[in-house]
């Protein structure tokens, strides 16, 4: 009888409401970016369910497999579907931890790993070609190119961290900031190439180092997101003009720094620390997209020595 009451009690807890409560705590904790990823996942799953909530006890492998198929039918990649699944799994596991439902392993038949990513890194020669590209008369493209290079110069700093850099973060020749994604504190030696970029833009009256967030009376997060979309759009044009072999985005700058560092025989532990990764495994994922030709050349050297 006690077990029956317990089962009935568990039926009262529903996914949408529970996930919303988790998101509210994330917002209170200041974890805005994580909040946004959870919100994106909830919006997607709500659309899949056609706004029909379900009890946590009703979550099973069949529903998750149907959701995975729903995502794939909308053109999402394997890594993208895994992204949504991992967030839902984290929410579900939290509910299990709080004893709001029992563990039924609803994600056991869907993909929750990180697939080997497509090549998103450029060799140093392509970076040089982007740097030397003549963009006079193309102000927006020149700004996008500067943001790309600034990211590369600062060990692949993410655009969100660039947007919120404050002038006071630069002291005594060292730029110090905390990654908004992980909270990790990083310090970067201020180099002349970085100074050349910031020197091109008038940010007088602003507390920010770069002209990404410009209006103090508008939501800074919205300004950053709008700027990122515009920069990435203009980078596509920059990439085409420079003749690079892949669509240019700010993310490519981060991958490229890691790959160039690896090509210089810098230890993965150092690359991981420099990028602010929470583990070397994350860095290995970045480096997994090395051009296959690099591996082929390495194999040829080995075979030629026999």
Secondary structure, 3 states (H helix, E strand, C coil): CHHHHHHHHHCCCEHHHHHHHHHHHHHHCCCHHHHHHHHHHHHHHHHHCCCCCCEHHHCCHHHHHHHHHHHHHCCCCHHHHHHHHHHHHHHHHHHHHCCCCCCCCCCCCCCCCCCCCCCCCCCHHHHHHHHHCCCCCCHHHHHHHHHHHHHHHCCCCCHHHHHCCEHHHEECCEEEEECCCCCCEEEEECCHHHHHHHCCCCCCCCCECCCCCCCCCCCHHHHHHHHHHHHHHHHHHHHHHHCCCCCCCHHHHHHHHHHHHHHCCCCHHHHHHHHCCCCHHHHHHHHCCCCHHHHHHHHHHHHHCC
